[in-house]
Amino acid sequence: MEQPDDPSLLKEVARRDREAFEALYYRYAPRLGRYAFRLLQKREAVDEVINDVMLTVWQDAARFDGRAGTVSAWLFGITHKKVLKMLEQSRKRARSETPDAEAKAPDPQQDPERDAMGHQLGAAMTGALAKLPAEQRAVIELAFGEGQSYQEIADALDCPVNTVKTRMFHARKRLADFLGSGLR
């Protein structure tokens, strides 16, 4: 049996078809979850984001008309906005808590299992990505983690393609700087 394409599924979701919603959920929740995790770095927050995204999809499926891009770009755009909202809430909470909270975080460099070069590079990349501004990190994650084109990223982030290209340029430059100094 042939699987329905994304626009067809979304049309059925707009008609409140629970099976279509379930199919769309299982098709995208893992990818959206990986994307959200790479930005949030908190497994417990990912489920909340995915639930918020899917609630929005259920409520707003009829609003998708295809002119703003693909269903995939639309879903990643919703996810991106939910992640940014959660990051902002986290920053506000962190500002209201004691300033010592960051100092108590475990240092990933002290983990004895990270002795192999591959683990060092992975830790360096994770650390470098975490230092990027959210907009630059999102472009990197969507391009390399999700295989999205610049146009799909622009649709997802609701910005011009040239903005995506600029963010990618600056993100790559910052990553090279971070990784260059972190591996010496």
Phi, psi and chi 1 to 4 in degrees:
 res  aa     phi    psi   chi1   chi2   chi3   chi4
   1 MET       -  131.4 -174.8  164.4  132.3      -
   2 GLU   -79.1  136.6 -170.2  174.1  -45.7      -
   3 GLN   -77.3  138.1  -63.6  -71.6  -27.3      -
   4 PRO   -68.4  150.0   15.3  -20.0      -      -
   5 ASP   -75.4  167.9   64.0    0.5      -      -
   6 ASP   -58.4  -48.3  -68.2  -12.0      -      -
   7 PRO   -60.4  -36.5  -25.3   35.3      -      -
   8 SER   -65.9  -43.1  -61.6      -      -      -
   9 LEU   -59.9  -45.1  -85.6  178.0      -      -
  10 LEU   -64.8  -36.3 -158.4   56.3      -      -
  11 LYS   -62.2  -39.9  -75.8  179.0 -173.5  173.3
  12 GLU   -68.9  -37.2  -68.0  -55.9  -48.4      -
  13 VAL   -62.0  -40.5  171.0      -      -      -
  14 ALA   -60.9  -27.6      -      -      -      -
  15 ARG   -88.5    8.9  -67.6 -175.4 -172.3  112.6
  16 ARG    69.8   34.3  -62.7  -62.3 -172.2 -123.1
  17 ASP   -82.4  110.3 -178.3  -35.4      -      -
  18 ARG   -66.9  -34.0  -69.0 -178.4 -174.8  -87.2
  19 GLU   -66.7  -40.6  -71.7  179.3   19.3      -
  20 ALA   -64.8  -40.6      -      -      -      -
  21 PHE   -62.2  -42.9  179.5   74.1      -      -
  22 GLU   -63.1  -42.1 -175.4  176.8  -33.3      -
  23 ALA   -63.5  -43.1      -      -      -      -
  24 LEU   -65.1  -40.6 -167.1   68.9      -      -
  25 TYR   -58.5  -52.3  177.5   90.0      -      -
  26 TYR   -68.6  -26.0  -75.6  113.9      -      -
  27 ARG   -73.0  -36.6 -174.7  175.1  -68.9  176.0
  28 TYR  -112.3  -24.9  -81.0   97.7      -      -
  29 ALA   -55.2  -43.4      -      -      -      -
  30 PRO   -62.6  -43.3  -23.0   33.0      -      -
  31 ARG   -66.8  -44.5  -71.0  176.7   57.7 -158.1
  32 LEU   -64.2  -37.6  -61.5  173.7      -      -
  33 GLY   -64.7  -43.0      -      -      -      -
  34 ARG   -62.4  -42.7  -76.1 -169.9  -57.5  -88.8
  35 TYR   -62.1  -47.9  172.3   67.4      -      -
  36 ALA   -62.6  -40.7      -      -      -      -
  37 PHE   -63.8  -41.4  178.8   74.5      -      -
  38 ARG   -63.0  -29.1  -73.6 -168.9  -62.1  -98.6
  39 LEU   -86.9  -37.7  -64.5  176.9      -      -
  40 LEU   -89.6  -33.2  -66.4  167.6      -      -
  41 GLN    59.9   27.1  -64.9  -63.9  -54.1      -
  42 LYS  -137.1  107.8  -65.6  179.4 -177.2  168.3
  43 ARG   -57.5  -40.2 -177.7   76.4   46.0 -151.0
  44 GLU   -67.0  -24.7   64.2  -83.8    2.8      -
  45 ALA   -80.2  -23.7      -      -      -      -
  46 VAL   -63.4  -45.1  171.4      -      -      -
  47 ASP   -59.8  -40.4  -71.1  -22.4      -      -
  48 GLU   -62.8  -43.9 -175.1  177.3  -22.3      -
  49 VAL   -63.0  -47.6  166.8      -      -      -
  50 ILE   -61.9  -40.7  -62.7  -55.5      -      -
  51 ASN   -61.2  -43.4  -73.0  -21.0      -      -
  52 ASP   -63.0  -42.7  -73.5  -10.6      -      -
  53 VAL   -61.7  -48.3  168.0      -      -      -
  54 MET   -68.7  -31.9  -70.5  -55.7  173.2      -
  55 LEU   -63.8  -43.5  176.9   62.1      -      -
  56 THR   -61.5  -42.4  -60.2      -      -      -
  57 VAL   -61.1  -46.3  169.4      -      -      -
  58 TRP   -60.0  -42.9 -179.3 -104.7      -      -
  59 GLN   -76.5  -33.1  -67.5  171.2  -22.5      -
  60 ASP  -114.2   11.1  -64.9  -16.2      -      -
  61 ALA   -55.7  -36.3      -      -      -      -
  62 ALA   -66.5  -21.2      -      -      -      -
  63 ARG   -76.8  -20.2  -67.8 -175.7 -173.1  175.7
  64 PHE   -72.6  124.1  179.0   80.8      -      -
  65 ASP  -120.2   -0.1   61.0    7.4      -      -
  66 GLY    86.1  -15.9      -      -      -      -
  67 ARG   -70.9  -25.3  -74.5 -177.0  -76.8  169.4
  68 ALA   -88.5    3.6      -      -      -      -
  69 GLY   128.1 -162.5      -      -      -      -
  70 THR   -82.1  164.2   63.9      -      -      -
  71 VAL   -60.2  -41.6  171.2      -      -      -
  72 SER   -57.9  -48.5  174.4      -      -      -
  73 ALA   -62.5  -39.1      -      -      -      -
  74 TRP   -62.0  -45.4 -174.8   63.5      -      -
  75 LEU   -65.9  -42.1  -66.8  171.1      -      -
  76 PHE   -67.1  -32.9  -83.4   99.6      -      -
  77 GLY   -64.1  -44.1      -      -      -      -
  78 ILE   -61.6  -45.7  -65.2  168.5      -      -
  79 THR   -60.8  -44.3  -55.6      -      -      -
  80 HIS   -58.6  -45.5 -179.5   72.8      -      -
  81 LYS   -64.8  -39.3  -71.2  173.6 -177.4  124.3
  82 LYS   -66.5  -39.3  -60.2  -69.7 -176.8 -174.4
  83 VAL   -64.7  -45.9  165.3      -      -      -
  84 LEU   -59.7  -40.3  -70.6 -178.9      -      -
  85 LYS   -62.6  -43.3 -176.3  177.0  177.8 -178.6
  86 MET   -66.6  -40.5 -173.2  167.8  -80.2      -
  87 LEU   -62.1  -40.1  -72.9  170.4      -      -
  88 GLU   -65.6  -41.5 -178.1   57.4   31.8      -
  89 GLN   -63.1  -39.3  -70.2  170.0  -15.2      -
  90 SER   -63.7  -41.9  -66.3      -      -      -
  91 ARG   -62.7  -41.3  -84.6 -170.8 -140.0  105.0
  92 LYS   -64.0  -42.9  -74.8  179.4 -178.0  177.5
  93 ARG   -64.3  -41.6  -84.3 -166.7  -58.1  -88.7
  94 ALA   -63.7  -38.0      -      -      -      -
  95 ARG   -66.0  -31.7  -82.9 -174.5 -116.5  138.4
  96 SER   -83.6  -17.0   67.4      -      -      -
  97 GLU   -86.3  179.7  -67.7  175.3    0.8      -
  98 THR   -65.9  145.5   61.4      -      -      -
  99 PRO   -68.5  -11.7   17.2  -22.9      -      -
 100 ASP   -78.5  -10.6 -112.7    9.4      -      -
 101 ALA   -58.3  -39.4      -      -      -      -
 102 GLU   -71.1  -34.9 -101.1 -172.8   32.8      -
 103 ALA   -66.7  -24.4      -      -      -      -
 104 LYS   -86.0   -5.6  -66.4  179.3 -176.8  176.2
 105 ALA   -65.2  141.1      -      -      -      -
 106 PRO   -66.0  145.6   19.4  -26.4      -      -
 107 ASP   -89.2  115.5 -179.1    5.3      -      -
 108 PRO   -64.6  -19.8   19.0  -26.7      -      -
 109 GLN   -72.8  -16.4  -61.9  -58.8  -39.0      -
 110 GLN   -89.7    1.3  -66.6  178.3   -7.1      -
 111 ASP   -76.8  117.9 -174.9   -5.4      -      -
 112 PRO   -64.5  -21.5   17.2  -25.3      -      -
 113 GLU   -74.5   -8.3  -66.0  179.2   18.7      -
 114 ARG   -92.9   25.2  -63.5 -152.9 -173.9 -100.8
 115 ASP   -73.3  -34.9  -71.0  -22.5      -      -
 116 ALA   -67.9  147.9      -      -      -      -
 117 MET   -57.9  -38.6 -176.2   60.3  166.2      -
 118 GLY   -60.9  -40.3      -      -      -      -
 119 HIS   -69.5  -36.3  -70.2  -54.7      -      -
 120 GLN   -63.5  -44.9  -76.4 -179.1  -35.7      -
 121 LEU   -63.9  -42.1 -177.3   57.7      -      -
 122 GLY   -61.9  -42.5      -      -      -      -
 123 ALA   -66.0  -40.7      -      -      -      -
 124 ALA   -63.8  -41.7      -      -      -      -
 125 MET   -66.7  -43.8 -179.3   58.5   99.1      -
 126 THR   -60.5  -44.7  -60.3      -      -      -
 127 GLY   -63.8  -41.6      -      -      -      -
 128 ALA   -65.4  -42.3      -      -      -      -
 129 LEU   -62.4  -38.4  -76.4  169.4      -      -
 130 ALA   -65.6  -24.8      -      -      -      -
 131 LYS   -81.9  -14.8  -67.9  177.8 -174.8  176.1
 132 LEU   -72.0  148.1  -70.0  176.4      -      -
 133 PRO   -60.4  152.3  -20.1   29.4      -      -
 134 ALA   -55.1  -39.7      -      -      -      -
 135 GLU   -65.7  -40.1  -69.1   79.2   15.7      -
 136 GLN   -71.7  -40.7  -69.3  176.0    2.9      -
 137 ARG   -63.0  -39.3 -166.9  167.1   61.6 -120.2
 138 ALA   -62.4  -42.4      -      -      -      -
 139 VAL   -62.8  -44.4  168.4      -      -      -
 140 ILE   -62.5  -47.3  -67.7  -72.5      -      -
 141 GLU   -64.6  -41.4  -65.2  -67.0   -8.1      -
 142 LEU   -69.6  -38.5  -72.9  170.5      -      -
 143 ALA   -72.8  -53.5      -      -      -      -
 144 PHE   -91.1  -32.9  -63.9  105.4      -      -
 145 GLY   -82.9  -33.9      -      -      -      -
 146 GLU  -114.5   -4.1  -63.6  -58.2  -33.6      -
 147 GLY    68.1   26.3      -      -      -      -
 148 GLN   -78.6  146.3  -59.4  -97.1  -36.0      -
 149 SER   -78.3  166.0   69.5      -      -      -
 150 TYR   -58.9  -39.0  -77.1  172.8      -      -
 151 GLN   -64.6  -42.3 -176.7   60.9   55.9      -
 152 GLU   -64.9  -38.8  -70.6  171.7  -40.8      -
 153 ILE   -64.7  -43.9  -64.3  168.1      -      -
 154 ALA   -59.9  -41.8      -      -      -      -
 155 ASP   -64.3  -43.4  -66.6  -19.2      -      -
 156 ALA   -65.9  -39.1      -      -      -      -
 157 LEU   -93.3   -1.1  -57.0 -177.5      -      -
 158 ASP    55.5   54.2 -165.6   27.3      -      -
 159 CYS  -146.0  165.0   66.3      -      -      -
 160 PRO   -67.6  154.6  -16.1   26.3      -      -
 161 VAL   -58.6  -38.6  172.4      -      -      -
 162 ASN   -63.0  -31.5  -75.8  -21.7      -      -
 163 THR   -67.0  -40.5  -60.0      -      -      -
 164 VAL   -60.9  -45.7  171.2      -      -      -
 165 LYS   -62.0  -41.6  -69.1  177.3 -178.1  178.6
 166 THR   -65.0  -45.1  -59.7      -      -      -
 167 ARG   -61.6  -39.8  -71.5  176.1 -176.6  172.2
 168 MET   -63.9  -44.5  179.7   65.2   78.7      -
 169 PHE   -58.5  -50.1  172.0   80.9      -      -
 170 HIS   -68.1  -36.4  -69.6  -67.5      -      -
 171 ALA   -64.2  -44.9      -      -      -      -
 172 ARG   -62.4  -41.5  -75.3  179.1  167.7  174.6
 173 LYS   -63.6  -45.7 -177.0  171.0  178.6   -2.6
 174 ARG   -65.4  -39.9  -69.2 -175.4   77.7  176.4
 175 LEU   -62.3  -42.3  -76.2  172.9      -      -
 176 ALA   -62.4  -41.1      -      -      -      -
 177 ASP   -64.5  -47.4  -68.6  -15.7      -      -
 178 PHE   -61.9  -47.6  -67.8  147.8      -      -
 179 LEU   -69.5  -35.9  -68.5  173.0      -      -
 180 GLY   -63.2  -41.6      -      -      -      -
 181 SER   -80.5  -26.3   63.4      -      -      -
 182 GLY   -80.5  -17.6      -      -      -      -
 183 LEU  -105.0    0.4  -65.5  176.3      -      -
 184 ARG   -80.2      -  -71.4 -176.5 -165.3  144.6
